[in-house]
C-alpha cells in the first residue's frame, strides 16, 4: 500500500468505452482513485452508485473520480449502463495498477484465504502525490467520506 507523501504511480488503463486514461493527464486536479473488487456485487454497487450520486459535488471541488477493478472493459460498460454511472471505470485485468498501488492482498472470506482487491481509496493531489489513503473502506460510507475530505481540503 502506498504511503501519504509518495508519488502516485502513473498508469495507462482503458475505461468502460475503451478510451485509455493516464494518471498524468489529470495533473492539476485532485484525483479520487478507488479500487474495488468486482462489478455488480452488492458492496461495489453501493459504492459506485453513491459516488455517481455525489459526482457533481466532486467536480465542483475540482476533483475527478476513477474507479479501478480487474473486470473487463465490457463488464465495466454493462455496470455503468445498468446503474447509470457518470464517472470513469478503469479496467486492470493484468493487475498492473492494482499491484502498483498495493491493493492486491490476501483476503479471508468465510475462513477461506484467497488473493483479491482490498477496497481502498487514494486521494491524490494536483501534483500527483498521495495526499490521503483510506484503507479497508466501507463501501456505503466511502462516497460521503471522500466528499467530506475534499471539503476539508478546499476550506
C-alpha positions in Angstrom: 0.0 0.0 0.0 1.3 3.5 -0.9 2.1 5.9 1.9 1.0 9.5 2.2 3.6 11.8 0.6 4.7 9.4 -2.0 4.4 9.9 -5.8 1.4 8.1 -7.1 2.4 5.6 -9.8 1.3 6.6 -13.3 -0.8 4.2 -15.3 -2.4 3.7 -18.7 -5.7 1.8 -18.5 -8.8 1.6 -20.7 -12.2 2.8 -19.4 -15.7 1.4 -20.0 -15.6 2.8 -23.5 -12.1 1.6 -24.4 -10.6 5.1 -24.1 -7.2 5.0 -22.4 -6.6 7.1 -19.3 -3.3 8.0 -17.6 -2.8 9.5 -14.2 -0.6 12.2 -15.7 -3.4 13.6 -17.8 -5.1 14.6 -14.5 -2.2 16.6 -13.1 -3.6 19.9 -11.8 -6.7 18.3 -10.4 -7.4 16.3 -7.3 -8.0 12.6 -8.1 -10.0 10.2 -6.1 -8.7 6.8 -7.2 -10.6 4.0 -5.7 -10.0 0.3 -6.1 -12.9 -2.2 -5.7 -13.2 -5.9 -6.0 -15.9 -6.6 -8.6 -18.6 -5.0 -10.8 -22.2 -5.8 -9.9 -21.6 -7.1 -6.4 -23.6 -5.5 -3.5 -20.8 -3.5 -1.8 -19.2 -2.3 -5.1 -22.6 -1.3 -6.5 -23.4 0.7 -3.3 -20.1 2.5 -3.5 -20.3 3.2 -7.3 -23.9 4.5 -7.0 -23.0 6.7 -4.0 -20.1 8.2 -6.0 -22.3 8.7 -9.0 -24.9 10.5 -6.9 -22.3 12.8 -5.4 -20.3 13.2 -8.6 -21.5 16.8 -9.4 -20.2 17.8 -6.0 -16.8 16.1 -6.6 -16.4 18.0 -9.9 -17.5 21.3 -8.2 -14.5 20.8 -5.9 -12.2 20.3 -8.9 -11.8 16.5 -8.4 -12.0 13.6 -10.8 -13.1 10.1 -9.7 -11.6 7.0 -11.2 -12.7 3.5 -10.1 -10.4 0.6 -10.8 -11.0 -3.2 -10.8 -9.8 -6.2 -12.6 -13.1 -6.5 -14.5 -13.0 -6.2 -18.3 -14.0 -3.2 -20.3 -17.2 -5.0 -21.4 -18.1 -5.7 -17.7 -17.5 -2.1 -16.8 -19.7 -0.9 -19.7 -22.6 -3.1 -18.5 -22.1 -2.0 -14.9 -22.0 1.7 -16.0 -25.2 1.3 -18.1 -27.1 -0.7 -15.6 -26.6 1.8 -12.8 -26.3 5.0 -15.0 -22.8 5.7 -13.5 -21.5 9.1 -14.6 -17.8 8.7 -13.8 -14.9 6.7 -15.2 -14.2 3.0 -14.5 -10.8 1.6 -15.4 -10.1 -2.0 -16.4 -6.9 -3.6 -15.0 -7.3 -7.4 -15.7 -3.5 -7.8 -15.6 -3.3 -6.3 -12.1 -0.5 -3.9 -13.1 -2.0 -0.8 -11.4 -3.8 -2.8 -8.7 -0.4 -4.2 -7.6 1.5 -0.9 -8.1 -0.9 0.7 -5.6 -0.5 -2.3 -3.2 -4.2 -3.3 -3.0 -3.8 -6.9 -4.3 -3.7 -8.7 -1.0 -4.6 -11.8 0.9 -8.2 -11.8 2.0 -10.2 -14.0 4.2 -13.8 -14.8 3.4 -15.8 -17.3 5.5 -12.5 -18.8 6.6 -11.2 -19.2 3.1 -8.0 -17.4 2.2 -7.5 -16.0 -1.3 -5.9 -13.1 -3.1 -8.1 -10.2 -4.1 -8.5 -6.4 -4.3 -8.8 -4.8 -0.9 -11.3 -1.9 -1.2 -9.0 1.1 -0.9 -9.4 4.8 -1.9 -6.5 7.2 -2.6 -6.8 10.9 -2.7 -4.1 12.2 -5.0 -3.2 15.9 -5.0 -2.8 18.2 -8.0 0.9 17.3 -8.3 0.4 13.6 -8.4 1.3 12.9 -4.7 -0.6 10.7 -2.4 -2.4 13.0 0.0 -4.6 10.5 1.9 -5.1 6.8 2.0 -8.4 5.2 3.1 -7.8 1.5 3.9 -10.4 -1.1 4.5 -13.1 1.2 3.1 -16.8 0.7 3.9 -18.5 0.8 0.5 -21.7 2.6 1.5 -19.8 5.3 3.5 -16.9 6.0 1.2 -18.5 8.4 -1.2 -19.6 10.8 1.6 -16.3 10.3 3.4 -14.4 11.3 0.2 -16.6 14.4 -0.3 -16.0 15.4 3.3 -12.3 15.0 2.8 -12.4 17.2 -0.3 -14.4 19.8 1.5 -11.8 19.9 4.3 -9.1 20.4 1.6 -10.8 23.2 -0.1 -11.6 25.3 3.0 
